[in-house]
Amino acid sequence: MARFAALFCFSILVVLQCASIDSAMAEEIGIYELKKGNLSMKLTNYGARIVSLVLPDKNGKRGDIALGFDTIQGFMNASSPFGATVGRVANRISKAQFTLERNCL
């Protein structure tokens, strides 16, 4: 499980480097695949979305557990930011902050 978490974090960092997309870069949107043993993950640099996540079940049968579209066009035509891990304002909110209330019972 620790290897999966490390691979997931690494993959998000890789995609985040490519996530800043403007109209001039729209032609460079693509799907990237990371593989390690039985684990396979496909990501897109369009909102850092996970397109496919293939893992083995307890019997070793591999299956895709990601919910979403099979193509980038599906994500681009969606009316909501379905599956996006970063939005259009990622890294663009200056001096943003929030207060987390802690209620100890």
PAZAPA-4460 file (N, C-alpha, C; in steps of 0.05 Angstrom, whole numbers, plus 32768, in hexadecimal, padded with zeros to 4 digits):
% residues 105
    n_x    n_y    n_z   ca_x   ca_y   ca_z    c_x    c_y    c_z   seq   type   mol
   8010   7FE8   8000   8000   8000   8000   8011   8019   8000     1      M     A
   8028   8018   800E   803A   802F   800E   8045   8035   7FF3     2      A     A
   804B   8020   7FE3   8055   8024   7FC8   8040   8032   7FB7     3      R     A
   8026   8029   7FBA   8011   8036   7FAB   800E   8053   7FB3     4      F     A
   8010   805A   7FCC   800E   8076   7FD5   8025   8086   7FCA     5      A     A
   803D   807B   7FCA   8054   808A   7FBF   8051   808E   7FA1     6      A     A
   8048   8079   7F93   8044   807B   7F76   802E   8090   7F6F     7      L     A
   8019   808F   7F7F   8003   80A2   7F7B   800D   80BF   7F7F     8      F     A
   801B   80C4   7F95   8025   80DF   7F9A   8039   80E8   7F84     9      C     A
   804A   80D6   7F7C   805D   80DD   7F66   804E   80E3   7F4D    10      F     A
   803A   80D3   7F46   802B   80D8   7F2D   801C   80F3   7F2E    11      S     A
   8011   80FA   7F45   8004   8114   7F47   8018   812B   7F44    12      I     A
   8030   8128   7F4F   8044   813D   7F4B   804C   813F   7F2E    13      L     A
   804F   8129   7F20   8056   812A   7F04   8040   8138   7EF4    14      V     A
   8028   8131   7EF9   8012   813D   7EEB   800E   815B   7EF2    15      V     A
   8013   8162   7F0B   8010   817E   7F13   8024   8190   7F05    16      L     A
   803B   8185   7EFE   804F   8195   7EEF   8044   819C   7ED3    17      Q     A
   8033   818C   7EC9   8027   8190   7EAE   800B   819C   7EB0    18      C     A
   8001   81A2   7EC8   7FE5   81A9   7ECB   7FDF   81C6   7EC3    19      A     A
   7FF2   81D7   7EC2   7FED   81F3   7EBB   7FE8   81F4   7E9D    20      S     A
   7FCF   81F5   7E95   7FC7   81F4   7E79   7FB9   820E   7E72    21      I     A
   7FC2   821C   7E5D   7FB3   8232   7E52   7FAC   822B   7E36    22      D     A
   7F9F   823D   7E28   7F95   8237   7E0D   7FAC   8230   7DFA    23      S     A
   7FC4   823B   7DFE   7FDA   8235   7DEC   7FE4   8219   7DF0    24      A     A
   7FE1   820E   7E08   7FEB   81F3   7E0F   7FD5   81DE   7E0B    25      M     A
   7FBD   81E5   7E04   7FA7   81D2   7E02   7FAD   81BB   7DEF    26      A     A
   7FBE   81C0   7DDB   7FC5   81AB   7DC8   7FD7   8196   7DD5    27      E     A
   7FE4   819C   7DEC   7FF7   818A   7DF8   7FEA   8178   7E0E    28      E     A
   7FD0   8178   7E10   7FC3   8167   7E24   7FC7   814A   7E1C    29      I     A
   7FCE   813A   7E2F   7FD3   811E   7E29   7FCE   810B   7E41    30      G     A
   7FD0   80F2   7E3C   7FCD   80DE   7E51   7FE8   80D1   7E56    31      I     A
   7FEF   80CF   7E6F   8009   80C3   7E77   8004   80AA   7E88    32      Y     A
   8014   8096   7E83   8010   807C   7E91   8028   8076   7EA3    33      E     A
   8022   806E   7EBC   8037   8065   7ECE   8031   8048   7ED5    34      L     A
   8046   8038   7ED5   8042   801B   7EDA   8057   8012   7EEF    35      K     A
   804F   8000   7F00   8061   7FF4   7F14   8054   7FD9   7F1B    36      K     A
   805F   7FC4   7F12   8054   7FA9   7F17   8038   7FA6   7F0D    37      G     A
   8026   7F9F   7F1F   8009   7F9C   7F18   7FFA   7FB6   7F18    38      N     A
   8006   7FCC   7F20   7FF9   7FE6   7F22   7FFE   7FF6   7F08    39      L     A
   7FE8   8001   7EFE   7FEA   8012   7EE6   7FD7   802A   7EEA    40      S     A
   7FE2   8042   7EE6   7FD2   805A   7EE9   7FD6   806C   7ED0    41      M     A
   7FBF   8075   7EC5   7FC0   8088   7EAF   7FB5   80A3   7EB9    42      K     A
   7FC4   80B8   7EB4   7FBD   80D3   7EBD   7FBD   80E6   7EA5    43      L     A
   7FAF   80FB   7EA8   7FAF   8110   7E93   7FB8   812A   7EA0    44      T     A
   7FC6   813B   7E91   7FCE   8155   7E9A   7FB8   8169   7E98    45      N     A
   7FA0   8161   7E91   7F89   8172   7E90   7F7A   8170   7EAB    46      Y     A
   7F82   8180   7EBE   7F76   8180   7ED9   7F81   816A   7EEB    47      G     A
   7F98   815E   7EE3   7FA4   8148   7EF3   7F90   8133   7EF9    48      A     A
   7F81   812A   7EE5   7F6D   8116   7EE9   7F78   80FA   7EE6    49      R     A
   7F6E   80E7   7EF7   7F75   80CB   7EF5   7F62   80BF   7EE0    50      I     A
   7F6C   80B6   7ECA   7F5B   80AB   7EB5   7F57   808D   7EBA    51      V     A
   7F6B   807F   7EC3   7F69   8062   7EC7   7F7B   805A   7EDE    52      S     A
   7F71   8049   7EF0   7F81   803E   7F05   7F7B   8020   7F06    53      L     A
   7F8F   8011   7EFE   7F8B   7FF3   7EFC   7F9B   7FE6   7F12    54      V     A
   7F8C   7FD7   7F23   7F97   7FCA   7F3A   7F8E   7FAD   7F3B    55      L     A
   7F9D   7F9B   7F47   7F93   7F7F   7F4A   7F81   7F7D   7F62    56      P     A
   7F6D   7F6C   7F60   7F5C   7F66   7F78   7F69   7F50   7F89    57      D     A
   7F5B   7F46   7F9C   7F67   7F33   7FAE   7F6D   7F18   7FA1    58      K     A
   7F61   7F13   7F89   7F67   7EFB   7F7A   7F7C   7F00   7F64    59      N     A
   7F86   7F18   7F62   7F9A   7F1F   7F4E   7F8F   7F28   7F33    60      G     A
   7F74   7F29   7F31   7F68   7F33   7F18   7F69   7F51   7F17    61      K     A
   7F75   7F5C   7F01   7F78   7F79   7EFE   7F5E   7F85   7EF4    62      R     A
   7F59   7F9D   7EFF   7F41   7FAC   7EF6   7F45   7FCA   7EFA    63      G     A
   7F38   7FD9   7EE8   7F39   7FF6   7EE9   7F25   8000   7EFE    64      D     A
   7F2E   800F   7F12   7F1C   8018   7F28   7F17   8036   7F26    65      I     A
   7F21   8044   7F12   7F1D   8061   7F0F   7F03   8066   7F02    66      A     A
   7EF5   807A   7F0C   7EDB   8083   7F01   7EE1   809B   7EEF    67      L     A
   7ED9   809B   7ED6   7EDE   80B2   7EC5   7EDA   80AB   7EA8    68      G     A
   7EE5   80BC   7E97   7EE4   80B8   7E7A   7EFD   80A9   7E70    69      F     A
   7EFA   809C   7E59   7F11   808E   7E4E   7F23   809F   7E3D    70      D     A
   7F19   80B7   7E35   7F29   80C9   7E24   7F2A   80E4   7E30    71      T     A
   7F3D   80F4   7E28   7F3F   8110   7E31   7F27   8120   7E27    72      I     A
   7F1E   811A   7E0F   7F07   8128   7E04   7EEF   8126   7E16    73      Q     A
   7EEB   810F   7E23   7ED5   810C   7E36   7ED7   8120   7E4D    74      G     A
   7EEF   8123   7E58   7EF3   8136   7E6E   7EF0   8153   7E64    75      F     A
   7EF9   8158   7E4C   7EF7   8174   7E42   7EDA   817C   7E3C    76      M     A
   7ECA   8169   7E34   7EAE   816F   7E2E   7E9C   816E   7E46    77      N     A
   7EA6   8164   7E5D   7E95   8162   7E75   7E8E   817E   7E7F    78      A     A
   7E75   8180   7E8A   7E6C   819A   7E94   7E76   81A0   7EB0    79      S     A
   7E83   818D   7EBD   7E8E   8191   7ED8   7EAB   8189   7ED8    80      S     A
   7EBA   8191   7EEC   7ED6   8189   7EEE   7ED9   816D   7EF9    81      P     A
   7ECB   815A   7EED   7EC9   813E   7EF6   7EE5   8132   7EF7    82      F     A
   7EED   8128   7F0F   7F06   811A   7F12   7F1F   812B   7F14    83      G     A
   7F1C   8145   7F13   7F34   8156   7F14   7F3F   8158   7F30    84      A     A
   7F59   8156   7F33   7F66   8159   7F4D   7F70   8176   7F50    85      T     A
   7F72   8184   7F3A   7F78   81A1   7F3B   7F65   81AF   7F29    86      V     A
   7F5E   81C7   7F30   7F4B   81D6   7F20   7F58   81ED   7F11    87      G     A
   7F47   81FD   7F05   7F52   8213   7EF4   7F60   8229   7F04    88      R     A
   7F5C   8229   7F1E   7F69   823E   7F2E   7F80   8232   7F3F    89      V     A
   7F89   821A   7F39   7F9F   820E   7F48   7FB8   821F   7F47    90      A     A
   7FC3   8224   7F5E   7FDB   8234   7F61   7FD8   8251   7F57    91      N     A
   7FBF   825B   7F57   7FBB   8276   7F4E   7FAC   8287   7F62    92      R     A
   7FA9   827E   7F7A   7F9B   828D   7F8F   7FB0   8299   7FA1    93      I     A
   7FB4   82B3   7F9F   7FC9   82C1   7FAE   7FC0   82C3   7FCC    94      S     A
   7FD2   82BD   7FDE   7FCF   82C0   7FFA   7FB5   82B3   8005    95      K     A
   7FAD   829C   7FF9   7F95   828E   8002   7F9B   8281   801D    96      A     A
   7F86   8280   802E   7F88   8273   8048   7F6C   826C   8052    97      Q     A
   7F6B   825A   8065   7F52   8252   8072   7F57   824B   808F    98      F     A
   7F42   824A   809F   7F45   8243   80BB   7F37   8228   80BF    99      T     A
   7F45   8216   80CB   7F3A   81FC   80D0   7F32   81FB   80EE   100      L     A
   7F18   81F8   80F3   7F0E   81F7   810E   7F11   81DC   8119   101      E     A
   7F1C   81DB   8131   7F1F   81C1   813F   7F0C   81C0   8156   102      R     A
   7EFA   81AD   8155   7EE7   81A9   816B   7EEE   818F   8179   103      N     A
   7EFA   8190   8190   7F00   8178   819F   7EE9   8170   81B1   104      C     A
   7EDF   8158   81AE   7EC9   8150   81BE   7ED2   8141   81D7   105      L     A
***
